[in-house]
Amino acid sequence: MSKIQRAILSVTDKSGLVDFARKLAELNVEMVSTGGTAKLLRDSGIAVKDISELTGFPEMLDGRVKTLHPKVHGGILYRRADSGHHAAVAEHDIPAIDMVVVNLYAFEKTAAKPGVRFEELIENIDIGGPSMIRSAAKNFQDVAVVTSPSDYSAIAEEMKCSGGALSQETKWRLAQKAFATTAAYDSAIASTLQRVGGDFELRPVESKSAELKPTLGFPQTLKLSFQKVADLRYGENPHQKAAMYADGSGTGVANARQVQGKELSYNNMVDLQAAWDLAQEFDEPVCAIIKHTNPCGAATGKTLAEAYVRALECDPISAFGGVIGVNRTVDTEAANAMAKLFLEVIAAPAFEEEAKAVFASKKNLRLVEVPAGQHNWVLKNISGGLLVQDSDLHRLVEADLKVVSKRPPTAEEKRALLFAWKVCKHVKSNAIVYARQDARDGQTVGVGAGQMSRVDSCKLGAMKAQLPLQGTVAASDAFFPFPDGVEEIAKAGATAIIQHGGSVRDQEVIEAADRLGLAMMFTGVRHFRH
């Protein structure tokens, strides 16, 4: 094993870099660096050469050209055991580069930003970084390529124990990881740019004005790139293996930070996503309690604690062992209320330190902080392929609503109907949600989910109700094929219904509502969830 004597460091993610560079310096590794990486190292008191000192050429074109030079790639790519290569690098005074420490521009995070400009996206396509990574990975017998801060500690320790060298096994493992990194990066770029329309006006870069406009439809070739975040204990059942992958955006459930509790399971993650999605429907404080991906209770409140108590009232039996999603930082008041019930996971934007202290005695309870972000596509595997669809991000506006009954809903009924509609969107089809609302806040009363007939969902939602049904409203995720569902809802005590409309028997259904004194609104939008 030959000693590593010179390294190039050029990273976007600078976590752990200073400590790693110090360890390289202790092993007398000469370090060459670029731009912000070089500045960070110098500011930290670590000796480093600028890339221009190596190449004899300045960084130029706003940093687009800095490492694309024969003295960089020649020093990486030449085979140490090849006498012809030795002669060539000696003739052109190309020094050997034994280690490449590079991670790439955050293209995926940039692409995930709302309203990102086209020019910004293009400028976040890294050229020099992937080139150096691929060169080093190709010549892995002689060069170590480091693409992840998670590898810094083990590499430094191995070099310390071996007098500054790395084994061939380590270099090969790093090369495999490097090629996977560049493949995923290129895939992310290709997939993103295939979704960008060409109907923008190219302007000078300094204007920064052309916005990304997605094309209609889906790419002919779907390129997906995900990095493994964790191996899970098992899948839906103990005999099934499972793992979790992230898309690199740094947002959403896959990139959540667990601050307490035992390992998350596959089923936990599925329920966590359902809870988080429902919580994001609301602007006011809301709590969603999920069991097997369906809400067994959801409510808004003046505070998060109030929302939780109201959500729990809907179905306290089913809530046992549930997963909670909220859209506010969990404070001490909410934590004290939630801590009284056995729960599997609580997902929130953040937890106050005092709230964490309340939960500390519940060692198995998972507390998960979810970074803001939404998934724009839904993927489902089928044998031999995938189904892909847009995420259901539709939100009702006043123009969507059409009163079809003789009696219009009262102001209070209308508020309750809109609350029920938001919840119903997150209930498995066929879905019926009974709800009520006071002057400010909404609360589910009964949830009928996943039934083979809509009328059975109407019956089930009423049967599950623990709170009075009289004076509630009902939401249906799709139209009523027959009047019998409306009749069941009226029998339960509800006074108004919100539904999609569009059945060939709409008139019969409307007549049933009028006969029973119910107000009914059509949305023109269906929210099936299979």
C-alpha positions, -999 to 999 in steps of 0.1 A, spaced: 0 0 0 14 34 -10 11 64 12 -13 92 4 7 123 -1 -15 148 -19 -53 153 -18 -77 176 -36 -106 188 -15 -136 205 -31 -170 200 -14 -204 215 -12 -214 197 20 -187 209 44 -199 190 75 -169 172 92 -144 185 66 -123 206 90 -117 178 114 -109 154 85 -85 179 70 -67 183 103 -62 145 105 -48 145 69 -25 174 79 -12 153 109 -3 126 84 16 152 63 -8 150 34 -5 181 11 -39 196 5 -51 214 -26 -85 230 -27 -110 253 -45 -131 284 -36 -151 282 -5 -135 249 6 -101 265 5 -113 295 25 -129 273 52 -97 254 57 -75 285 58 -99 302 82 -96 271 104 -58 273 104 -51 245 80 -25 249 53 -39 245 18 -29 253 -17 -53 269 -42 -61 249 -73 -46 277 -94 -12 270 -78 -14 234 -90 -26 242 -125 -9 275 -131 -43 287 -144 -69 309 -125 -104 298 -117 -126 314 -143 -161 318 -158 -177 323 -123 -161 291 -111 -173 270 -140 -137 262 -149 -113 254 -121 -105 217 -119 -109 208 -156 -72 208 -163 -46 182 -173 -26 188 -142 -56 178 -122 -69 149 -142 -34 137 -152 -24 136 -116 -55 115 -108 -56 92 -138 -21 82 -144 -13 46 -135 16 44 -110 28 10 -123 29 21 -159 63 34 -170 49 53 -200 25 71 -177 53 80 -154 73 94 -183 43 115 -195 35 131 -161 72 138 -155 76 155 -189 47 178 -182 54 183 -145 22 168 -134 22 159 -96 5 128 -84 -29 133 -67 -36 103 -44 -69 113 -29 -100 131 -42 -124 144 -16 -154 158 -35 -192 161 -30 -214 177 -55 -235 209 -60 -269 204 -43 -288 200 -75 -317 181 -60 -322 205 -32 -321 234 -56 -347 216 -79 -370 211 -49 -371 248 -40 -405 264 -47 -402 289 -76 -366 280 -84 -353 299 -114 -341 281 -145 -307 297 -145 -302 288 -108 -310 252 -116 -286 250 -145 -258 267 -125 -262 239 -99 -253 212 -124 -218 203 -113 -193 195 -140 -158 195 -124 -169 175 -94 -183 145 -112 -153 145 -136 -129 143 -107 -149 116 -90 -151 95 -121 -114 99 -128 -105 89 -93 -129 60 -92 -116 47 -125 -81 47 -111 -91 33 -78 -60 11 -76 -39 42 -70 -63 69 -59 -88 71 -30 -121 89 -38 -142 102 -9 -177 114 -17 -195 112 16 -187 129 50 -199 97 67 -167 80 55 -142 106 69 -138 91 103 -131 55 92 -107 67 64 -87 89 88 -85 60 113 -73 35 87 -47 60 74 -35 66 110 -31 29 117 -13 22 83 11 51 82 -10 72 58 -22 45 33 -55 29 25 -60 -7 15 -71 -18 -20 -103 -31 -4 -111 3 10 -103 21 -23 -125 -3 -42 -154 2 -18 -150 39 -21 -149 37 -59 -181 17 -60 -198 43 -39 -184 71 -61 -198 56 -93 -232 52 -76 -230 88 -66 -223 102 -100 -249 78 -116 -276 91 -91 -266 127 -97 -269 124 -135 -302 105 -131 -316 133 -110 -305 159 -135 -320 140 -164 -352 133 -146 -357 169 -136 -348 185 -169 -372 161 -187 -400 176 -166 -391 212 -175 -409 228 -204 -393 248 -231 -417 276 -230 -395 301 -212 -376 331 -226 -339 328 -223 -325 359 -207 -291 370 -195 -280 351 -164 -279 383 -143 -317 388 -147 -324 355 -129 -360 358 -141 -369 327 -161 -389 303 -139 -391 266 -143 -423 255 -160 -430 218 -158 -441 200 -189 -475 182 -191 -474 145 -188 -445 123 -178 -411 116 -193 -408 88 -219 -379 73 -198 -383 76 -161 -350 79 -142 -352 76 -105 -324 81 -80 -326 74 -43 -300 69 -16 -305 43 11 -312 61 44 -316 30 66 -322 -7 67 -355 -13 85 -361 -41 109 -385 -57 85 -413 -48 61 -451 -49 67 -445 -84 84 -414 -99 101 -407 -123 72 -403 -93 47 -370 -74 44 -372 -36 40 -351 -4 36 -358 33 33 -344 55 5 -343 93 2 -345 114 -30 -317 138 -20 -340 168 -16 -335 170 22 -372 174 27 -402 153 37 -406 122 58 -377 102 43 -353 130 55 -369 134 90 -348 136 121 -356 112 149 -350 128 182 -362 100 205 -374 65 206 -366 30 192 -360 23 155 -388 32 131 -404 4 113 -418 1 77 -454 4 90 -444 34 112 -431 52 81 -462 45 61 -485 58 89 -461 87 95 -465 98 59 -503 96 61 -503 116 94 -480 142 80 -499 146 47 -532 152 65 -517 177 89 -503 197 60 -539 203 47 -545 229 74 -532 264 82 -546 264 117 -532 242 145 -543 206 137 -537 171 150 -543 139 130 -542 105 147 -536 77 122 -541 40 125 -532 18 95 -530 49 72 -565 60 81 -574 89 105 -592 76 135 -594 112 147 -586 147 134 -593 181 148 -582 217 147 -580 239 178 -568 272 192 -537 254 205 -521 221 196 -531 206 229 -567 215 222 -566 200 187 -551 168 201 -578 164 228 -605 170 202 -590 145 178 -587 119 205 -624 123 214 -634 109 180 -621 74 186 -600 70 217 -600 32 214 -585 31 179 -561 59 188 -542 35 212 -509 27 195 -515 53 168 -493 77 149 -498 115 153 -491 142 128 -492 179 137 -484 211 118 -470 231 148 -440 228 171 -451 205 200 -451 225 232 -452 214 268 -490 216 271 -495 194 240 -468 170 252 -484 166 286 -517 157 269 -502 133 244 -480 116 270 -511 101 287 -518 77 257 -496 49 243 -485 62 209 -460 48 184 -448 80 167 -453 118 169 -444 137 137 -440 175 140 -420 203 125 -402 206 158 -404 198 196 -397 223 223 -370 212 248 -395 211 276 -418 189 255 -389 165 249 -384 163 286 -420 153 291 -417 125 266 -382 113 279 -397 87 302 -414 70 272 -382 55 258 -399 37 229 -420 66 217 -405 79 185 -404 117 181 -397 127 146 -390 162 132 -400 164 96 -385 191 73 -411 209 52 -416 196 17 -441 177 -4 -438 147 -28 -449 157 -63 -453 121 -76 -468 90 -62 -452 57 -73 -467 22 -70 -450 -9 -81 -468 -35 -102 -453 -67 -116 -429 -57 -143 -431 -19 -138 -444 11 -120 -475 33 -119 -468 70 -116 -492 98 -109 -492 134 -96 -497 138 -59 -532 148 -49 -524 184 -39 -558 199 -49 -573 223 -25 -609 235 -28 -616 271 -36 -650 288 -34 -654 286 -72 -653 248 -70 -684 246 -48 -719 242 -61 -750 240 -39 -774 215 -55 -800 211 -28 -830 233 -23 -817 243 11 -782 258 11 -759 250 40 -757 273 69 -724 292 75 -716 267 103 -724 237 82 -703 251 53 -673 254 76 -678 219 89 -682 205 53 -649 221 42 -632 207 73 -646 172 66 -636 174 30 -600 180 39 -600 150 62 -619 128 38 -592 133 11 -569 113 34 -592 84 41 -590 51 21 -619 47 -4 -647 43 -1 -645 71 24 -672 89 45 -663 113 72 -688 127 98 -676 160 113 -688 190 132 -674 226 136 -680 254 161 -674 290 153 -637 283 148 -625 247 150 -634 214 133 -636 178 147 -641 144 132 -670 125 147 -670 92 128 -648 78 100 -659 51 75 -629 38 55 -620 13 30 -653 -4 24 -664 -21 -8 -696 -1 -10 -702 35 -1 -734 28 19 -713 5 41 -688 33 47 -718 55 57 -730 29 82 -694 22 95 -687 59 101 -719 62 121 -712 30 140 -677 42 150 -689 75 163 -682 81 200 -695 116 200 -731 127 192 -739 125 155 -769 147 156 -762 180 138 -730 167 121 -721 170 84 -707 143 61 -681 143 34 -678 116 7 -646 112 -13 -666 104 -45 -702 105 -57 -731 85 -43 -741 59 -69 -775 55 -52 -797 75 -27 -792 48 0 -760 64 12 -777 98 17 -805 81 35 -780 64 59 -763 97 66 -796 114 74 -806 85 96 -773 90 116 -783 126 123 -762 146 98 -777 177 82 -754 184 52 -733 165 27 -703 175 5 -695 152 -24 -680 150 -58 -711 147 -79 -711 133 -114 -732 101 -110 -758 92 -136 -782 91 -106 -772 126 -92 -808 138 -96 -821 109 -75 -795 116 -49 -803 153 -48 -840 146 -45 -833 123 -15 -813 151 1 -842 175 -4 -868 150 8 -847 145 40 -840 182 45 -803 179 39 -781 206 23 -758 192 -3 -728 207 -21 -709 193 -51 -671 199 -55 -665 185 -90 -634 169 -75 -629 133 -65 -604 121 -39 -601 83 -43 -572 68 -22 -565 32 -28 
